[in-house]
Amino acid sequence: MAHFFSTHKKLCIIAGVILAVLLLALYLYAAFLPGVWHRDAFLYLQKDGSFTGSDLYAEYKMSIDAKENGAEIDFSVNDITKNYKIDYNLNDMSAQISENDTLVFEGKAVSMGDSYILMDNNNEPLNMATVIVGGVTPKTEELFPNYTRIFNLAVDNKYDVRGNLMMLFLILLFAAVLFVDIKFPNFFWILEHRMDVDGGEPSDWYRFGQGVSRVILTVGIVICVVLTFTMR
Protein backbone atom coordinates (compact mmCIF):
# COMPACT_ATOMS: atom_id res chain seq x y z
CA MET A 1 0.00 0.00 0.00
CA ALA A 2 2.83 2.40 0.86
CA HIS A 3 4.52 1.67 -2.48
CA PHE A 4 1.25 2.14 -4.39
CA PHE A 5 0.59 5.45 -2.62
CA SER A 6 4.13 6.72 -3.27
CA THR A 7 3.91 5.90 -6.98
CA HIS A 8 0.34 7.13 -7.44
CA LYS A 9 0.23 9.89 -4.84
CA LYS A 10 -1.72 12.41 -6.94
CA LEU A 11 -4.29 9.81 -8.00
CA CYS A 12 -4.77 8.67 -4.38
CA ILE A 13 -5.26 12.24 -3.18
CA ILE A 14 -7.85 12.93 -5.89
CA ALA A 15 -9.67 9.67 -5.09
CA GLY A 16 -9.60 10.52 -1.39
CA VAL A 17 -11.03 13.99 -1.99
CA ILE A 18 -13.82 12.60 -4.20
CA LEU A 19 -14.67 9.95 -1.59
CA ALA A 20 -14.72 12.56 1.18
CA VAL A 21 -17.04 14.82 -0.83
CA LEU A 22 -19.41 11.94 -1.58
CA LEU A 23 -19.48 10.85 2.07
CA LEU A 24 -20.10 14.45 3.18
CA ALA A 25 -22.96 14.80 0.69
CA LEU A 26 -24.50 11.52 1.90
CA TYR A 27 -24.08 12.60 5.53
CA LEU A 28 -25.73 15.98 4.93
CA TYR A 29 -28.57 14.38 2.97
CA ALA A 30 -29.29 11.93 5.80
CA ALA A 31 -28.91 14.59 8.52
CA PHE A 32 -31.37 16.99 6.87
CA LEU A 33 -34.13 14.49 6.10
CA PRO A 34 -37.41 16.02 7.38
CA GLY A 35 -39.87 14.47 9.75
CA VAL A 36 -41.05 14.61 13.36
CA TRP A 37 -39.75 13.10 16.58
CA HIS A 38 -41.95 10.75 18.56
CA ARG A 39 -40.21 9.80 21.79
CA ASP A 40 -36.84 8.40 20.58
CA ALA A 41 -38.19 7.43 17.17
CA PHE A 42 -37.83 9.71 14.15
CA LEU A 43 -40.82 9.53 11.83
CA TYR A 44 -39.61 10.34 8.33
CA LEU A 45 -41.76 12.41 6.00
CA GLN A 46 -42.87 10.27 3.04
CA LYS A 47 -43.69 11.37 -0.50
CA ASP A 48 -47.42 10.99 0.17
CA GLY A 49 -47.21 13.34 3.18
CA SER A 50 -47.39 10.61 5.81
CA PHE A 51 -44.74 9.83 8.43
CA THR A 52 -43.15 6.48 9.30
CA GLY A 53 -40.51 5.37 11.78
CA SER A 54 -39.64 2.82 14.42
CA ASP A 55 -37.82 2.21 17.68
CA LEU A 56 -37.11 -0.84 19.83
CA TYR A 57 -40.77 -1.23 20.74
CA ALA A 58 -42.87 -0.58 17.66
CA GLU A 59 -43.38 0.57 14.10
CA TYR A 60 -45.11 3.94 13.90
CA LYS A 61 -47.18 5.52 11.13
CA MET A 62 -48.90 8.88 11.13
CA SER A 63 -50.92 10.97 8.70
CA ILE A 64 -52.07 14.54 9.28
CA ASP A 65 -55.01 15.99 7.36
CA ALA A 66 -54.98 19.71 8.05
CA LYS A 67 -58.29 21.55 8.03
CA GLU A 68 -59.39 25.11 8.75
CA ASN A 69 -59.08 25.57 12.52
CA GLY A 70 -58.35 21.91 13.01
CA ALA A 71 -56.81 18.69 11.80
CA GLU A 72 -57.43 14.97 11.67
CA ILE A 73 -54.58 12.67 12.67
CA ASP A 74 -54.32 8.92 12.22
CA PHE A 75 -51.57 7.42 14.37
CA SER A 76 -50.60 3.74 14.29
CA VAL A 77 -48.51 1.70 16.71
CA ASN A 78 -47.78 -1.61 14.98
CA ASP A 79 -51.23 -2.77 13.80
CA ILE A 80 -53.32 -0.57 16.13
CA THR A 81 -54.55 2.75 14.76
CA LYS A 82 -56.21 5.64 16.55
CA ASN A 83 -58.01 8.53 14.89
CA TYR A 84 -57.82 11.99 16.47
CA LYS A 85 -59.93 14.99 15.51
CA ILE A 86 -58.60 18.33 16.72
CA ASP A 87 -60.62 21.55 16.64
CA TYR A 88 -59.25 24.84 17.89
CA ASN A 89 -59.69 28.59 17.77
CA LEU A 90 -56.45 30.32 18.60
CA ASN A 91 -58.24 33.66 18.96
CA ASP A 92 -59.96 32.59 22.18
CA MET A 93 -57.54 29.64 22.73
CA SER A 94 -60.37 27.09 22.83
CA ALA A 95 -59.55 23.50 21.86
CA GLN A 96 -61.25 20.13 21.57
CA ILE A 97 -59.79 16.69 20.90
CA SER A 98 -61.73 13.55 20.03
CA GLU A 99 -60.20 10.07 19.97
CA ASN A 100 -62.02 7.52 17.82
CA ASP A 101 -65.07 9.85 17.81
CA THR A 102 -65.08 10.15 21.62
CA LEU A 103 -64.47 13.58 23.13
CA VAL A 104 -61.39 13.25 25.35
CA PHE A 105 -60.43 16.89 25.91
CA GLU A 106 -62.15 20.26 26.00
CA GLY A 107 -60.45 23.37 27.29
CA LYS A 108 -57.85 25.92 26.24
CA ALA A 109 -54.53 25.84 24.41
CA VAL A 110 -51.99 28.21 25.95
CA SER A 111 -48.96 29.26 23.92
CA MET A 112 -45.60 28.48 25.54
CA GLY A 113 -42.84 29.61 23.21
CA ASP A 114 -42.99 27.51 20.04
CA SER A 115 -45.54 25.04 21.41
CA TYR A 116 -48.82 24.84 23.30
CA ILE A 117 -49.91 23.33 26.58
CA LEU A 118 -53.49 22.22 27.14
CA MET A 119 -55.49 23.46 30.14
CA ASP A 120 -58.77 21.80 31.04
CA ASN A 121 -61.87 23.72 32.13
CA ASN A 122 -60.53 23.74 35.70
CA ASN A 123 -57.33 25.44 34.48
CA GLU A 124 -55.33 22.31 35.23
CA PRO A 125 -52.58 21.42 32.72
CA LEU A 126 -53.14 18.26 30.74
CA ASN A 127 -50.46 15.58 30.39
CA MET A 128 -47.26 17.42 29.50
CA ALA A 129 -45.17 14.32 28.85
CA THR A 130 -45.37 10.55 28.92
CA VAL A 131 -42.74 8.98 31.18
CA ILE A 132 -41.54 5.48 30.34
CA VAL A 133 -39.17 3.79 32.80
CA GLY A 134 -35.95 2.55 31.23
CA GLY A 135 -35.57 -1.22 31.02
CA VAL A 136 -39.34 -1.76 31.21
CA THR A 137 -41.19 -2.64 28.00
CA PRO A 138 -44.01 -0.09 27.67
CA LYS A 139 -47.57 -1.10 27.01
CA THR A 140 -48.95 -0.36 23.55
CA GLU A 141 -51.17 2.39 24.97
CA GLU A 142 -48.10 4.16 26.36
CA LEU A 143 -46.51 4.27 22.91
CA PHE A 144 -49.18 6.58 21.51
CA PRO A 145 -48.54 10.34 21.76
CA ASN A 146 -50.39 12.12 24.57
CA TYR A 147 -53.06 14.69 23.79
CA THR A 148 -50.74 17.67 24.27
CA ARG A 149 -48.40 16.23 21.64
CA ILE A 150 -51.31 15.44 19.33
CA PHE A 151 -52.51 19.05 19.56
CA ASN A 152 -49.05 20.43 18.79
CA LEU A 153 -48.74 18.12 15.79
CA ALA A 154 -52.07 19.46 14.52
CA VAL A 155 -51.18 23.17 14.76
CA ASP A 156 -47.44 23.02 13.98
CA ASN A 157 -46.56 22.82 10.29
CA LYS A 158 -42.79 22.90 10.89
CA TYR A 159 -40.78 19.71 10.63
CA ASP A 160 -37.74 18.51 12.52
CA VAL A 161 -34.58 17.28 10.80
CA ARG A 162 -33.10 13.86 11.46
CA GLY A 163 -29.62 14.83 12.55
CA ASN A 164 -28.22 16.71 15.53
CA LEU A 165 -26.59 19.61 13.70
CA MET A 166 -24.31 20.49 16.63
CA MET A 167 -22.36 17.37 15.65
CA LEU A 168 -21.85 18.84 12.17
CA PHE A 169 -20.01 21.80 13.74
CA LEU A 170 -17.72 19.44 15.67
CA ILE A 171 -17.07 17.33 12.56
CA LEU A 172 -16.05 20.41 10.57
CA LEU A 173 -13.81 21.58 13.43
CA PHE A 174 -12.07 18.21 13.77
CA ALA A 175 -11.73 17.91 9.98
CA ALA A 176 -10.22 21.40 9.70
CA VAL A 177 -7.63 20.66 12.41
CA LEU A 178 -6.81 17.31 10.79
CA PHE A 179 -6.46 18.89 7.33
CA VAL A 180 -4.12 21.63 8.57
CA ASP A 181 -2.01 19.11 10.50
CA ILE A 182 -1.61 16.87 7.45
CA LYS A 183 -1.13 19.67 4.92
CA PHE A 184 1.30 21.63 7.13
CA PRO A 185 2.89 19.08 9.50
CA ASN A 186 4.95 21.69 11.36
CA PHE A 187 2.18 24.29 11.74
CA PHE A 188 1.06 23.44 15.27
CA TRP A 189 4.66 22.80 16.37
CA ILE A 190 5.67 26.27 15.16
CA LEU A 191 2.55 27.77 16.71
CA GLU A 192 3.38 26.23 20.09
CA HIS A 193 7.18 26.69 20.17
CA ARG A 194 7.94 29.68 17.95
CA MET A 195 8.77 31.82 20.99
CA ASP A 196 10.87 29.09 22.67
CA VAL A 197 13.35 28.05 19.96
CA ASP A 198 15.37 29.59 17.14
CA GLY A 199 15.04 27.17 14.24
CA GLY A 200 14.97 23.45 15.01
CA GLU A 201 12.70 20.60 13.99
CA PRO A 202 10.06 18.51 15.79
CA SER A 203 11.44 15.46 17.58
CA ASP A 204 10.52 11.85 16.81
CA TRP A 205 8.44 11.88 20.01
CA TYR A 206 6.47 14.86 18.68
CA ARG A 207 5.91 13.04 15.37
CA PHE A 208 4.65 10.00 17.28
CA GLY A 209 2.23 12.17 19.27
CA GLN A 210 1.17 13.86 16.04
CA GLY A 211 0.26 10.49 14.54
CA VAL A 212 -1.72 9.56 17.66
CA SER A 213 -3.60 12.88 17.57
CA ARG A 214 -4.54 12.30 13.93
CA VAL A 215 -5.99 8.91 14.82
CA ILE A 216 -7.91 10.49 17.73
CA LEU A 217 -9.30 13.22 15.46
CA THR A 218 -10.39 10.63 12.89
CA VAL A 219 -12.10 8.53 15.57
CA GLY A 220 -13.72 11.73 16.92
CA ILE A 221 -15.17 12.47 13.48
CA VAL A 222 -16.62 8.94 13.23
CA ILE A 223 -18.12 9.22 16.74
CA CYS A 224 -19.69 12.59 15.87
CA VAL A 225 -21.21 11.07 12.72
CA VAL A 226 -22.80 8.34 14.84
CA LEU A 227 -23.97 10.84 17.48
CA THR A 228 -25.59 12.93 14.75
CA PHE A 229 -28.23 10.23 14.39
CA THR A 230 -28.41 8.92 17.97
CA MET A 231 -28.30 12.10 20.09
CA ARG A 232 -31.13 14.65 20.15
Helices and strands as residue ranges (DSSP letters): H 2-7, H 9-31, E 34-38, E 41-45, E 51-54, E 59-67, E 70-77, E 80-89, E 94-99, E 102-112, E 115-120, G 140-143, H 147-155, E 160-161, H 165-183, H 187-193, H 204-230
